[in-house]
Structures are given as C-alpha cells and as structure tokens.
Amino acid sequence: MSLPLPSNLGINQCIASGLDGIWEIELKLRIGQANDVLHGLWLALVDKAVVFQNAVWQAKSYAMKMRAWDMIHTINGAVRKQAAIYKQC
C-alpha cells in the first residue's frame, strides 16, 4: 500500500489538482530525513572510532580484544542500518 504522497501522484497530477505547494513540502521533508540519517551515520562512525581507540587498540588480553570486536560488530550493524535507510531517501 502506498501513501498518496505528491511523488506517488506525479507532479502533473499535483499541479492539475492545485497541490503544487505540497510537492515542495514533501521535498523538504525528504531532505530533512536524509540529513537525520546522515547525522545518525556520522554518530555511529564516531562511536566506532572511539571504540577502536579506547577498546581495541588498548586491549591487554584476548578476552578484552574479543569484547571490543563485539562492540565494533554491533556498531557496524548500526552503520549498515543507517546506510540502508539513506538509500531509500
């Protein structure tokens, strides 16, 4: 089921219906969503850098290094999720 957004209706139908202002509103919303996702991606990459700096490189034992790599893998999942959402924008 698709929502009746201006992009689904087409610009010609929106103009014919007198809804051309809504087209611009949807574009602004999509740009805002893309910016939010990019910010989330940036935060995830910062987390990854901090974990590398403070946990992976400074791990003194095998167990500590494995825990640090588990955190990296978790963060990679968040990065993949943000990237997938961005691709849909």
PyMOL Python script that loads the backbone (N, CA, C, O; Angstrom):
from pymol import cmd

cmd.read_pdbstr("""\
ATOM      1  N   MET A   1       0.848  -1.173   0.000  1.00  0.00           N
ATOM      2  CA  MET A   1       0.000   0.000   0.000  1.00  0.00           C
ATOM      3  C   MET A   1       0.896   1.238   0.000  1.00  0.00           C
ATOM      4  O   MET A   1       1.774   1.380   0.851  1.00  0.00           O
ATOM      5  N   SER A   2       0.669   2.110  -0.939  1.00  0.00           N
ATOM      6  CA  SER A   2       1.464   3.332  -0.993  1.00  0.00           C
ATOM      7  C   SER A   2       0.628   4.512  -0.519  1.00  0.00           C
ATOM      8  O   SER A   2      -0.580   4.585  -0.745  1.00  0.00           O
ATOM      9  N   LEU A   3       1.306   5.416   0.133  1.00  0.00           N
ATOM     10  CA  LEU A   3       0.637   6.625   0.608  1.00  0.00           C
ATOM     11  C   LEU A   3       0.428   7.586  -0.555  1.00  0.00           C
ATOM     12  O   LEU A   3       1.242   7.627  -1.477  1.00  0.00           O
ATOM     13  N   PRO A   4      -0.636   8.347  -0.523  1.00  0.00           N
ATOM     14  CA  PRO A   4      -0.867   9.303  -1.611  1.00  0.00           C
ATOM     15  C   PRO A   4      -0.008  10.560  -1.465  1.00  0.00           C
ATOM     16  O   PRO A   4      -0.523  11.667  -1.309  1.00  0.00           O
ATOM     17  N   LEU A   5       1.293  10.369  -1.517  1.00  0.00           N
ATOM     18  CA  LEU A   5       2.224  11.490  -1.460  1.00  0.00           C
ATOM     19  C   LEU A   5       2.339  12.111  -2.847  1.00  0.00           C
ATOM     20  O   LEU A   5       2.076  11.451  -3.852  1.00  0.00           O
ATOM     21  N   PRO A   6       2.727  13.358  -2.898  1.00  0.00           N
ATOM     22  CA  PRO A   6       2.868  14.004  -4.210  1.00  0.00           C
ATOM     23  C   PRO A   6       3.806  13.247  -5.153  1.00  0.00           C
ATOM     24  O   PRO A   6       3.559  13.208  -6.358  1.00  0.00           O
ATOM     25  N   SER A   7       4.862  12.654  -4.633  1.00  0.00           N
ATOM     26  CA  SER A   7       5.782  11.922  -5.501  1.00  0.00           C
ATOM     27  C   SER A   7       5.129  10.673  -6.079  1.00  0.00           C
ATOM     28  O   SER A   7       5.499  10.234  -7.167  1.00  0.00           O
ATOM     29  N   ASN A   8       4.163  10.095  -5.366  1.00  0.00           N
ATOM     30  CA  ASN A   8       3.440   8.936  -5.882  1.00  0.00           C
ATOM     31  C   ASN A   8       2.382   9.342  -6.902  1.00  0.00           C
ATOM     32  O   ASN A   8       2.069   8.576  -7.814  1.00  0.00           O
ATOM     33  N   LEU A   9       1.836  10.538  -6.752  1.00  0.00           N
ATOM     34  CA  LEU A   9       0.805  11.010  -7.672  1.00  0.00           C
ATOM     35  C   LEU A   9       1.402  11.542  -8.967  1.00  0.00           C
ATOM     36  O   LEU A   9       0.786  11.426 -10.026  1.00  0.00           O
ATOM     37  N   GLY A  10       2.576  12.115  -8.894  1.00  0.00           N
ATOM     38  CA  GLY A  10       3.202  12.737 -10.057  1.00  0.00           C
ATOM     39  C   GLY A  10       2.995  14.236 -10.023  1.00  0.00           C
ATOM     40  O   GLY A  10       1.971  14.725  -9.547  1.00  0.00           O
ATOM     41  N   ILE A  11       3.969  14.954 -10.529  1.00  0.00           N
ATOM     42  CA  ILE A  11       3.908  16.414 -10.453  1.00  0.00           C
ATOM     43  C   ILE A  11       2.782  16.981 -11.307  1.00  0.00           C
ATOM     44  O   ILE A  11       2.160  17.976 -10.934  1.00  0.00           O
ATOM     45  N   ASN A  12       2.516  16.352 -12.455  1.00  0.00           N
ATOM     46  CA  ASN A  12       1.448  16.858 -13.325  1.00  0.00           C
ATOM     47  C   ASN A  12       0.089  16.757 -12.647  1.00  0.00           C
ATOM     48  O   ASN A  12      -0.722  17.680 -12.737  1.00  0.00           O
ATOM     49  N   GLN A  13      -0.163  15.644 -11.971  1.00  0.00           N
ATOM     50  CA  GLN A  13      -1.435  15.473 -11.256  1.00  0.00           C
ATOM     51  C   GLN A  13      -1.542  16.468 -10.103  1.00  0.00           C
ATOM     52  O   GLN A  13      -2.620  17.001  -9.841  1.00  0.00           O
ATOM     53  N   CYS A  14      -0.431  16.718  -9.414  1.00  0.00           N
ATOM     54  CA  CYS A  14      -0.439  17.684  -8.306  1.00  0.00           C
ATOM     55  C   CYS A  14      -0.743  19.092  -8.808  1.00  0.00           C
ATOM     56  O   CYS A  14      -1.520  19.823  -8.194  1.00  0.00           O
ATOM     57  N   ILE A  15      -0.130  19.465  -9.923  1.00  0.00           N
ATOM     58  CA  ILE A  15      -0.377  20.796 -10.482  1.00  0.00           C
ATOM     59  C   ILE A  15      -1.818  20.904 -10.950  1.00  0.00           C
ATOM     60  O   ILE A  15      -2.466  21.930 -10.740  1.00  0.00           O
ATOM     61  N   ALA A  16      -2.327  19.844 -11.587  1.00  0.00           N
ATOM     62  CA  ALA A  16      -3.712  19.856 -12.062  1.00  0.00           C
ATOM     63  C   ALA A  16      -4.697  19.954 -10.905  1.00  0.00           C
ATOM     64  O   ALA A  16      -5.771  20.538 -11.050  1.00  0.00           O
ATOM     65  N   SER A  17      -4.338  19.386  -9.760  1.00  0.00           N
ATOM     66  CA  SER A  17      -5.215  19.424  -8.585  1.00  0.00           C
ATOM     67  C   SER A  17      -4.995  20.673  -7.744  1.00  0.00           C
ATOM     68  O   SER A  17      -5.705  20.890  -6.762  1.00  0.00           O
ATOM     69  N   GLY A  18      -4.020  21.494  -8.116  1.00  0.00           N
ATOM     70  CA  GLY A  18      -3.723  22.698  -7.351  1.00  0.00           C
ATOM     71  C   GLY A  18      -2.920  22.423  -6.097  1.00  0.00           C
ATOM     72  O   GLY A  18      -2.983  23.189  -5.135  1.00  0.00           O
ATOM     73  N   LEU A  19      -2.162  21.330  -6.100  1.00  0.00           N
ATOM     74  CA  LEU A  19      -1.385  20.925  -4.918  1.00  0.00           C
ATOM     75  C   LEU A  19       0.117  21.075  -5.145  1.00  0.00           C
ATOM     76  O   LEU A  19       0.906  20.338  -4.554  1.00  0.00           O
ATOM     77  N   ASP A  20       0.522  22.022  -5.996  1.00  0.00           N
ATOM     78  CA  ASP A  20       1.946  22.134  -6.286  1.00  0.00           C
ATOM     79  C   ASP A  20       2.770  22.567  -5.082  1.00  0.00           C
ATOM     80  O   ASP A  20       3.968  22.286  -5.041  1.00  0.00           O
ATOM     81  N   GLY A  21       2.179  23.237  -4.104  1.00  0.00           N
ATOM     82  CA  GLY A  21       2.906  23.615  -2.890  1.00  0.00           C
ATOM     83  C   GLY A  21       3.246  22.417  -2.026  1.00  0.00           C
ATOM     84  O   GLY A  21       4.242  22.426  -1.302  1.00  0.00           O
ATOM     85  N   ILE A  22       2.415  21.385  -2.103  1.00  0.00           N
ATOM     86  CA  ILE A  22       2.654  20.172  -1.310  1.00  0.00           C
ATOM     87  C   ILE A  22       3.881  19.431  -1.831  1.00  0.00           C
ATOM     88  O   ILE A  22       4.597  18.789  -1.062  1.00  0.00           O
ATOM     89  N   TRP A  23       4.119  19.520  -3.119  1.00  0.00           N
ATOM     90  CA  TRP A  23       5.295  18.879  -3.722  1.00  0.00           C
ATOM     91  C   TRP A  23       6.574  19.394  -3.065  1.00  0.00           C
ATOM     92  O   TRP A  23       7.472  18.616  -2.743  1.00  0.00           O
ATOM     93  N   GLU A  24       6.648  20.693  -2.873  1.00  0.00           N
ATOM     94  CA  GLU A  24       7.828  21.299  -2.251  1.00  0.00           C
ATOM     95  C   GLU A  24       7.950  20.907  -0.783  1.00  0.00           C
ATOM     96  O   GLU A  24       9.057  20.722  -0.277  1.00  0.00           O
ATOM     97  N   ILE A  25       6.819  20.780  -0.101  1.00  0.00           N
ATOM     98  CA  ILE A  25       6.842  20.369   1.307  1.00  0.00           C
ATOM     99  C   ILE A  25       7.393  18.957   1.433  1.00  0.00           C
ATOM    100  O   ILE A  25       8.204  18.683   2.317  1.00  0.00           O
ATOM    101  N   GLU A  26       6.952  18.049   0.544  1.00  0.00           N
ATOM    102  CA  GLU A  26       7.463  16.682   0.592  1.00  0.00           C
ATOM    103  C   GLU A  26       8.964  16.653   0.330  1.00  0.00           C
ATOM    104  O   GLU A  26       9.692  15.900   0.977  1.00  0.00           O
ATOM    105  N   LEU A  27       9.425  17.458  -0.604  1.00  0.00           N
ATOM    106  CA  LEU A  27      10.856  17.514  -0.897  1.00  0.00           C
ATOM    107  C   LEU A  27      11.646  17.961   0.328  1.00  0.00           C
ATOM    108  O   LEU A  27      12.693  17.392   0.635  1.00  0.00           O
ATOM    109  N   LYS A  28      11.149  18.975   1.027  1.00  0.00           N
ATOM    110  CA  LYS A  28      11.819  19.443   2.247  1.00  0.00           C
ATOM    111  C   LYS A  28      11.832  18.351   3.317  1.00  0.00           C
ATOM    112  O   LYS A  28      12.824  18.191   4.029  1.00  0.00           O
ATOM    113  N   LEU A  29      10.735  17.600   3.432  1.00  0.00           N
ATOM    114  CA  LEU A  29      10.687  16.504   4.408  1.00  0.00           C
ATOM    115  C   LEU A  29      11.694  15.414   4.059  1.00  0.00           C
ATOM    116  O   LEU A  29      12.365  14.877   4.941  1.00  0.00           O
ATOM    117  N   ARG A  30      11.799  15.091   2.787  1.00  0.00           N
ATOM    118  CA  ARG A  30      12.756  14.065   2.366  1.00  0.00           C
ATOM    119  C   ARG A  30      14.198  14.520   2.603  1.00  0.00           C
ATOM    120  O   ARG A  30      15.041  13.724   3.014  1.00  0.00           O
ATOM    121  N   ILE A  31      14.475  15.781   2.349  1.00  0.00           N
ATOM    122  CA  ILE A  31      15.820  16.318   2.609  1.00  0.00           C
ATOM    123  C   ILE A  31      16.122  16.272   4.104  1.00  0.00           C
ATOM    124  O   ILE A  31      17.233  15.927   4.504  1.00  0.00           O
ATOM    125  N   GLY A  32      15.139  16.619   4.928  1.00  0.00           N
ATOM    126  CA  GLY A  32      15.318  16.555   6.376  1.00  0.00           C
ATOM    127  C   GLY A  32      15.572  15.140   6.856  1.00  0.00           C
ATOM    128  O   GLY A  32      16.418  14.914   7.721  1.00  0.00           O
ATOM    129  N   GLN A  33      14.827  14.170   6.285  1.00  0.00           N
ATOM    130  CA  GLN A  33      15.030  12.773   6.653  1.00  0.00           C
ATOM    131  C   GLN A  33      16.437  12.320   6.265  1.00  0.00           C
ATOM    132  O   GLN A  33      17.101  11.630   7.039  1.00  0.00           O
ATOM    133  N   ALA A  34      16.894  12.699   5.076  1.00  0.00           N
ATOM    134  CA  ALA A  34      18.242  12.327   4.640  1.00  0.00           C
ATOM    135  C   ALA A  34      19.294  12.932   5.566  1.00  0.00           C
ATOM    136  O   ALA A  34      20.279  12.274   5.898  1.00  0.00           O
ATOM    137  N   ASN A  35      19.092  14.170   5.980  1.00  0.00           N
ATOM    138  CA  ASN A  35      20.038  14.808   6.902  1.00  0.00           C
ATOM    139  C   ASN A  35      20.053  14.106   8.254  1.00  0.00           C
ATOM    140  O   ASN A  35      21.116  13.936   8.849  1.00  0.00           O
ATOM    141  N   ASP A  36      18.881  13.695   8.748  1.00  0.00           N
ATOM    142  CA  ASP A  36      18.817  12.967  10.016  1.00  0.00           C
ATOM    143  C   ASP A  36      19.575  11.647   9.929  1.00  0.00           C
ATOM    144  O   ASP A  36      20.298  11.279  10.855  1.00  0.00           O
ATOM    145  N   VAL A  37      19.409  10.942   8.823  1.00  0.00           N
ATOM    146  CA  VAL A  37      20.091   9.661   8.652  1.00  0.00           C
ATOM    147  C   VAL A  37      21.598   9.870   8.542  1.00  0.00           C
ATOM    148  O   VAL A  37      22.372   9.101   9.113  1.00  0.00           O
ATOM    149  N   LEU A  38      22.019  10.897   7.819  1.00  0.00           N
ATOM    150  CA  LEU A  38      23.456  11.178   7.726  1.00  0.00           C
ATOM    151  C   LEU A  38      24.042  11.512   9.091  1.00  0.00           C
ATOM    152  O   LEU A  38      25.172  11.128   9.396  1.00  0.00           O
ATOM    153  N   HIS A  39      23.282  12.221   9.907  1.00  0.00           N
ATOM    154  CA  HIS A  39      23.748  12.531  11.263  1.00  0.00           C
ATOM    155  C   HIS A  39      23.879  11.243  12.081  1.00  0.00           C
ATOM    156  O   HIS A  39      24.857  11.067  12.807  1.00  0.00           O
ATOM    157  N   GLY A  40      22.895  10.342  11.964  1.00  0.00           N
ATOM    158  CA  GLY A  40      22.976   9.062  12.665  1.00  0.00           C
ATOM    159  C   GLY A  40      24.158   8.234  12.195  1.00  0.00           C
ATOM    160  O   GLY A  40      24.817   7.575  12.999  1.00  0.00           O
ATOM    161  N   LEU A  41      24.427   8.266  10.905  1.00  0.00           N
ATOM    162  CA  LEU A  41      25.578   7.551  10.356  1.00  0.00           C
ATOM    163  C   LEU A  41      26.879   8.142  10.891  1.00  0.00           C
ATOM    164  O   LEU A  41      27.799   7.408  11.252  1.00  0.00           O
ATOM    165  N   TRP A  42      26.950   9.453  10.941  1.00  0.00           N
ATOM    166  CA  TRP A  42      28.136  10.130  11.479  1.00  0.00           C
ATOM    167  C   TRP A  42      28.359   9.731  12.937  1.00  0.00           C
ATOM    168  O   TRP A  42      29.488   9.447  13.336  1.00  0.00           O
ATOM    169  N   LEU A  43      27.285   9.710  13.735  1.00  0.00           N
ATOM    170  CA  LEU A  43      27.416   9.329  15.144  1.00  0.00           C
ATOM    171  C   LEU A  43      27.901   7.890  15.287  1.00  0.00           C
ATOM    172  O   LEU A  43      28.739   7.600  16.140  1.00  0.00           O
ATOM    173  N   ALA A  44      27.380   6.990  14.460  1.00  0.00           N
ATOM    174  CA  ALA A  44      27.808   5.591  14.528  1.00  0.00           C
ATOM    175  C   ALA A  44      29.285   5.460  14.169  1.00  0.00           C
ATOM    176  O   ALA A  44      30.008   4.692  14.803  1.00  0.00           O
ATOM    177  N   LEU A  45      29.735   6.193  13.169  1.00  0.00           N
ATOM    178  CA  LEU A  45      31.149   6.122  12.791  1.00  0.00           C
ATOM    179  C   LEU A  45      32.054   6.729  13.856  1.00  0.00           C
ATOM    180  O   LEU A  45      33.173   6.259  14.061  1.00  0.00           O
ATOM    181  N   VAL A  46      31.578   7.765  14.532  1.00  0.00           N
ATOM    182  CA  VAL A  46      32.342   8.336  15.648  1.00  0.00           C
ATOM    183  C   VAL A  46      32.446   7.310  16.776  1.00  0.00           C
ATOM    184  O   VAL A  46      33.513   7.137  17.364  1.00  0.00           O
ATOM    185  N   ASP A  47      31.329   6.627  17.079  1.00  0.00           N
ATOM    186  CA  ASP A  47      31.359   5.577  18.102  1.00  0.00           C
ATOM    187  C   ASP A  47      32.376   4.502  17.743  1.00  0.00           C
ATOM    188  O   ASP A  47      33.127   4.030  18.595  1.00  0.00           O
ATOM    189  N   LYS A  48      32.387   4.124  16.476  1.00  0.00           N
ATOM    190  CA  LYS A  48      33.317   3.091  16.029  1.00  0.00           C
ATOM    191  C   LYS A  48      34.763   3.543  16.214  1.00  0.00           C
ATOM    192  O   LYS A  48      35.604   2.764  16.664  1.00  0.00           O
ATOM    193  N   ALA A  49      35.053   4.779  15.874  1.00  0.00           N
ATOM    194  CA  ALA A  49      36.414   5.300  16.036  1.00  0.00           C
ATOM    195  C   ALA A  49      36.821   5.327  17.506  1.00  0.00           C
ATOM    196  O   ALA A  49      37.960   5.006  17.844  1.00  0.00           O
ATOM    197  N   VAL A  50      35.893   5.709  18.373  1.00  0.00           N
ATOM    198  CA  VAL A  50      36.187   5.767  19.811  1.00  0.00           C
ATOM    199  C   VAL A  50      36.440   4.366  20.357  1.00  0.00           C
ATOM    200  O   VAL A  50      37.355   4.165  21.156  1.00  0.00           O
ATOM    201  N   VAL A  51      35.632   3.399  19.929  1.00  0.00           N
ATOM    202  CA  VAL A  51      35.832   2.023  20.400  1.00  0.00           C
ATOM    203  C   VAL A  51      37.181   1.501  19.914  1.00  0.00           C
ATOM    204  O   VAL A  51      37.898   0.849  20.673  1.00  0.00           O
ATOM    205  N   PHE A  52      37.535   1.776  18.664  1.00  0.00           N
ATOM    206  CA  PHE A  52      38.853   1.356  18.182  1.00  0.00           C
ATOM    207  C   PHE A  52      39.959   1.980  19.024  1.00  0.00           C
ATOM    208  O   PHE A  52      40.893   1.293  19.439  1.00  0.00           O
ATOM    209  N   GLN A  53      39.853   3.259  19.271  1.00  0.00           N
ATOM    210  CA  GLN A  53      40.897   3.976  20.012  1.00  0.00           C
ATOM    211  C   GLN A  53      41.007   3.494  21.451  1.00  0.00           C
ATOM    212  O   GLN A  53      42.109   3.269  21.951  1.00  0.00           O
ATOM    213  N   ASN A  54      39.868   3.333  22.116  1.00  0.00           N
ATOM    214  CA  ASN A  54      39.888   3.076  23.557  1.00  0.00           C
ATOM    215  C   ASN A  54      39.748   1.614  23.943  1.00  0.00           C
ATOM    216  O   ASN A  54      40.130   1.237  25.051  1.00  0.00           O
ATOM    217  N   ALA A  55      39.217   0.789  23.072  1.00  0.00           N
ATOM    218  CA  ALA A  55      38.990  -0.601  23.466  1.00  0.00           C
ATOM    219  C   ALA A  55      39.843  -1.581  22.661  1.00  0.00           C
ATOM    220  O   ALA A  55      40.529  -2.421  23.243  1.00  0.00           O
ATOM    221  N   VAL A  56      39.810  -1.487  21.353  1.00  0.00           N
ATOM    222  CA  VAL A  56      40.512  -2.479  20.531  1.00  0.00           C
ATOM    223  C   VAL A  56      42.020  -2.311  20.662  1.00  0.00           C
ATOM    224  O   VAL A  56      42.726  -3.269  20.977  1.00  0.00           O
ATOM    225  N   TRP A  57      42.513  -1.114  20.426  1.00  0.00           N
ATOM    226  CA  TRP A  57      43.957  -0.909  20.430  1.00  0.00           C
ATOM    227  C   TRP A  57      44.573  -1.023  21.812  1.00  0.00           C
ATOM    228  O   TRP A  57      45.758  -1.338  21.928  1.00  0.00           O
ATOM    229  N   GLN A  58      43.805  -0.777  22.862  1.00  0.00           N
ATOM    230  CA  GLN A  58      44.359  -0.807  24.208  1.00  0.00           C
ATOM    231  C   GLN A  58      44.030  -2.090  24.964  1.00  0.00           C
ATOM    232  O   GLN A  58      44.322  -2.198  26.155  1.00  0.00           O
ATOM    233  N   ALA A  59      43.428  -3.054  24.289  1.00  0.00           N
ATOM    234  CA  ALA A  59      43.082  -4.315  24.949  1.00  0.00           C
ATOM    235  C   ALA A  59      44.355  -5.074  25.310  1.00  0.00           C
ATOM    236  O   ALA A  59      45.253  -5.248  24.486  1.00  0.00           O
ATOM    237  N   LYS A  60      44.406  -5.513  26.547  1.00  0.00           N
ATOM    238  CA  LYS A  60      45.608  -6.190  27.039  1.00  0.00           C
ATOM    239  C   LYS A  60      45.492  -7.714  26.969  1.00  0.00           C
ATOM    240  O   LYS A  60      46.499  -8.419  27.007  1.00  0.00           O
ATOM    241  N   SER A  61      44.273  -8.211  26.867  1.00  0.00           N
ATOM    242  CA  SER A  61      44.097  -9.661  26.829  1.00  0.00           C
ATOM    243  C   SER A  61      43.217 -10.041  25.642  1.00  0.00           C
ATOM    244  O   SER A  61      42.569  -9.197  25.022  1.00  0.00           O
ATOM    245  N   TYR A  62      43.219 -11.324  25.352  1.00  0.00           N
ATOM    246  CA  TYR A  62      42.404 -11.848  24.254  1.00  0.00           C
ATOM    247  C   TYR A  62      40.923 -11.601  24.524  1.00  0.00           C
ATOM    248  O   TYR A  62      40.184 -11.222  23.615  1.00  0.00           O
ATOM    249  N   ALA A  63      40.486 -11.811  25.757  1.00  0.00           N
ATOM    250  CA  ALA A  63      39.073 -11.626  26.107  1.00  0.00           C
ATOM    251  C   ALA A  63      38.643 -10.165  25.930  1.00  0.00           C
ATOM    252  O   ALA A  63      37.559  -9.886  25.418  1.00  0.00           O
ATOM    253  N   MET A  64      39.494  -9.250  26.355  1.00  0.00           N
ATOM    254  CA  MET A  64      39.161  -7.830  26.195  1.00  0.00           C
ATOM    255  C   MET A  64      39.099  -7.447  24.715  1.00  0.00           C
ATOM    256  O   MET A  64      38.246  -6.660  24.305  1.00  0.00           O
ATOM    257  N   LYS A  65      40.005  -8.008  23.926  1.00  0.00           N
ATOM    258  CA  LYS A  65      40.010  -7.714  22.495  1.00  0.00           C
ATOM    259  C   LYS A  65      38.753  -8.268  21.826  1.00  0.00           C
ATOM    260  O   LYS A  65      38.182  -7.619  20.950  1.00  0.00           O
ATOM    261  N   MET A  66      38.318  -9.461  22.230  1.00  0.00           N
ATOM    262  CA  MET A  66      37.104 -10.046  21.657  1.00  0.00           C
ATOM    263  C   MET A  66      35.866  -9.236  22.031  1.00  0.00           C
ATOM    264  O   MET A  66      34.978  -9.041  21.202  1.00  0.00           O
ATOM    265  N   ARG A  67      35.805  -8.763  23.274  1.00  0.00           N
ATOM    266  CA  ARG A  67      34.681  -7.903  23.684  1.00  0.00           C
ATOM    267  C   ARG A  67      34.665  -6.616  22.875  1.00  0.00           C
ATOM    268  O   ARG A  67      33.606  -6.140  22.465  1.00  0.00           O
ATOM    269  N   ALA A  68      35.840  -6.061  22.650  1.00  0.00           N
ATOM    270  CA  ALA A  68      35.931  -4.829  21.863  1.00  0.00           C
ATOM    271  C   ALA A  68      35.471  -5.073  20.427  1.00  0.00           C
ATOM    272  O   ALA A  68      34.759  -4.250  19.853  1.00  0.00           O
ATOM    273  N   TRP A  69      35.876  -6.202  19.850  1.00  0.00           N
ATOM    274  CA  TRP A  69      35.444  -6.504  18.486  1.00  0.00           C
ATOM    275  C   TRP A  69      33.949  -6.774  18.421  1.00  0.00           C
ATOM    276  O   TRP A  69      33.314  -6.474  17.410  1.00  0.00           O
ATOM    277  N   ASP A  70      33.375  -7.335  19.479  1.00  0.00           N
ATOM    278  CA  ASP A  70      31.912  -7.497  19.522  1.00  0.00           C
ATOM    279  C   ASP A  70      31.225  -6.134  19.474  1.00  0.00           C
ATOM    280  O   ASP A  70      30.201  -5.975  18.811  1.00  0.00           O
ATOM    281  N   MET A  71      31.789  -5.154  20.177  1.00  0.00           N
ATOM    282  CA  MET A  71      31.221  -3.802  20.122  1.00  0.00           C
ATOM    283  C   MET A  71      31.338  -3.227  18.710  1.00  0.00           C
ATOM    284  O   MET A  71      30.416  -2.569  18.228  1.00  0.00           O
ATOM    285  N   ILE A  72      32.466  -3.475  18.050  1.00  0.00           N
ATOM    286  CA  ILE A  72      32.654  -2.997  16.676  1.00  0.00           C
ATOM    287  C   ILE A  72      31.611  -3.616  15.755  1.00  0.00           C
ATOM    288  O   ILE A  72      31.033  -2.924  14.917  1.00  0.00           O
ATOM    289  N   HIS A  73      31.368  -4.915  15.905  1.00  0.00           N
ATOM    290  CA  HIS A  73      30.375  -5.583  15.056  1.00  0.00           C
ATOM    291  C   HIS A  73      28.971  -5.033  15.304  1.00  0.00           C
ATOM    292  O   HIS A  73      28.184  -4.898  14.368  1.00  0.00           O
ATOM    293  N   THR A  74      28.658  -4.718  16.547  1.00  0.00           N
ATOM    294  CA  THR A  74      27.359  -4.115  16.866  1.00  0.00           C
ATOM    295  C   THR A  74      27.226  -2.748  16.202  1.00  0.00           C
ATOM    296  O   THR A  74      26.183  -2.421  15.634  1.00  0.00           O
ATOM    297  N   ILE A  75      28.274  -1.966  16.280  1.00  0.00           N
ATOM    298  CA  ILE A  75      28.257  -0.638  15.656  1.00  0.00           C
ATOM    299  C   ILE A  75      28.153  -0.767  14.139  1.00  0.00           C
ATOM    300  O   ILE A  75      27.469   0.029  13.496  1.00  0.00           O
ATOM    301  N   ASN A  76      28.829  -1.766  13.560  1.00  0.00           N
ATOM    302  CA  ASN A  76      28.725  -1.982  12.116  1.00  0.00           C
ATOM    303  C   ASN A  76      27.285  -2.263  11.702  1.00  0.00           C
ATOM    304  O   ASN A  76      26.859  -1.853  10.622  1.00  0.00           O
ATOM    305  N   GLY A  77      26.539  -2.956  12.548  1.00  0.00           N
ATOM    306  CA  GLY A  77      25.121  -3.187  12.269  1.00  0.00           C
ATOM    307  C   GLY A  77      24.349  -1.881  12.217  1.00  0.00           C
ATOM    308  O   GLY A  77      23.488  -1.694  11.357  1.00  0.00           O
ATOM    309  N   ALA A  78      24.659  -0.976  13.140  1.00  0.00           N
ATOM    310  CA  ALA A  78      24.002   0.335  13.143  1.00  0.00           C
ATOM    311  C   ALA A  78      24.386   1.137  11.898  1.00  0.00           C
ATOM    312  O   ALA A  78      23.552   1.841  11.330  1.00  0.00           O
ATOM    313  N   VAL A  79      25.637   1.031  11.479  1.00  0.00           N
ATOM    314  CA  VAL A  79      26.083   1.734  10.269  1.00  0.00           C
ATOM    315  C   VAL A  79      25.339   1.198   9.055  1.00  0.00           C
ATOM    316  O   VAL A  79      24.871   1.971   8.219  1.00  0.00           O
ATOM    317  N   ARG A  80      25.226  -0.139   8.955  1.00  0.00           N
ATOM    318  CA  ARG A  80      24.508  -0.731   7.829  1.00  0.00           C
ATOM    319  C   ARG A  80      23.045  -0.311   7.801  1.00  0.00           C
ATOM    320  O   ARG A  80      22.481  -0.058   6.736  1.00  0.00           O
ATOM    321  N   LYS A  81      22.433  -0.239   8.990  1.00  0.00           N
ATOM    322  CA  LYS A  81      21.033   0.167   9.078  1.00  0.00           C
ATOM    323  C   LYS A  81      20.855   1.607   8.595  1.00  0.00           C
ATOM    324  O   LYS A  81      19.941   1.894   7.823  1.00  0.00           O
ATOM    325  N   GLN A  82      21.721   2.505   9.046  1.00  0.00           N
ATOM    326  CA  GLN A  82      21.635   3.904   8.627  1.00  0.00           C
ATOM    327  C   GLN A  82      21.873   4.031   7.118  1.00  0.00           C
ATOM    328  O   GLN A  82      21.209   4.821   6.447  1.00  0.00           O
ATOM    329  N   ALA A  83      22.814   3.257   6.594  1.00  0.00           N
ATOM    330  CA  ALA A  83      23.095   3.310   5.156  1.00  0.00           C
ATOM    331  C   ALA A  83      21.901   2.807   4.348  1.00  0.00           C
ATOM    332  O   ALA A  83      21.587   3.363   3.295  1.00  0.00           O
ATOM    333  N   ALA A  84      21.236   1.760   4.834  1.00  0.00           N
ATOM    334  CA  ALA A  84      20.063   1.237   4.130  1.00  0.00           C
ATOM    335  C   ALA A  84      18.925   2.249   4.129  1.00  0.00           C
ATOM    336  O   ALA A  84      18.230   2.407   3.125  1.00  0.00           O
ATOM    337  N   ILE A  85      18.737   2.931   5.246  1.00  0.00           N
ATOM    338  CA  ILE A  85      17.691   3.957   5.312  1.00  0.00           C
ATOM    339  C   ILE A  85      18.031   5.098   4.367  1.00  0.00           C
ATOM    340  O   ILE A  85      17.147   5.627   3.692  1.00  0.00           O
ATOM    341  N   TYR A  86      19.295   5.481   4.311  1.00  0.00           N
ATOM    342  CA  TYR A  86      19.707   6.580   3.434  1.00  0.00           C
ATOM    343  C   TYR A  86      19.473   6.229   1.966  1.00  0.00           C
ATOM    344  O   TYR A  86      19.087   7.088   1.173  1.00  0.00           O
ATOM    345  N   LYS A  87      19.705   4.973   1.606  1.00  0.00           N
ATOM    346  CA  LYS A  87      19.487   4.555   0.220  1.00  0.00           C
ATOM    347  C   LYS A  87      18.023   4.694  -0.188  1.00  0.00           C
ATOM    348  O   LYS A  87      17.721   4.878  -1.367  1.00  0.00           O
ATOM    349  N   GLN A  88      17.110   4.607   0.789  1.00  0.00           N
ATOM    350  CA  GLN A  88      15.686   4.730   0.490  1.00  0.00           C
ATOM    351  C   GLN A  88      15.245   6.181   0.364  1.00  0.00           C
ATOM    352  O   GLN A  88      14.162   6.455  -0.154  1.00  0.00           O
ATOM    353  N   CYS A  89      16.066   7.108   0.827  1.00  0.00           N
ATOM    354  CA  CYS A  89      15.666   8.526   0.799  1.00  0.00           C
ATOM    355  C   CYS A  89      15.616   9.075  -0.595  1.00  0.00           C
ATOM    356  O   CYS A  89      15.297  10.248  -0.785  1.00  0.00           O
TER     357      CYS A  89
END
""", "prot")
cmd.dss("prot")
cmd.show_as("cartoon", "prot")
cmd.util.cbc("prot")
cmd.orient("prot")
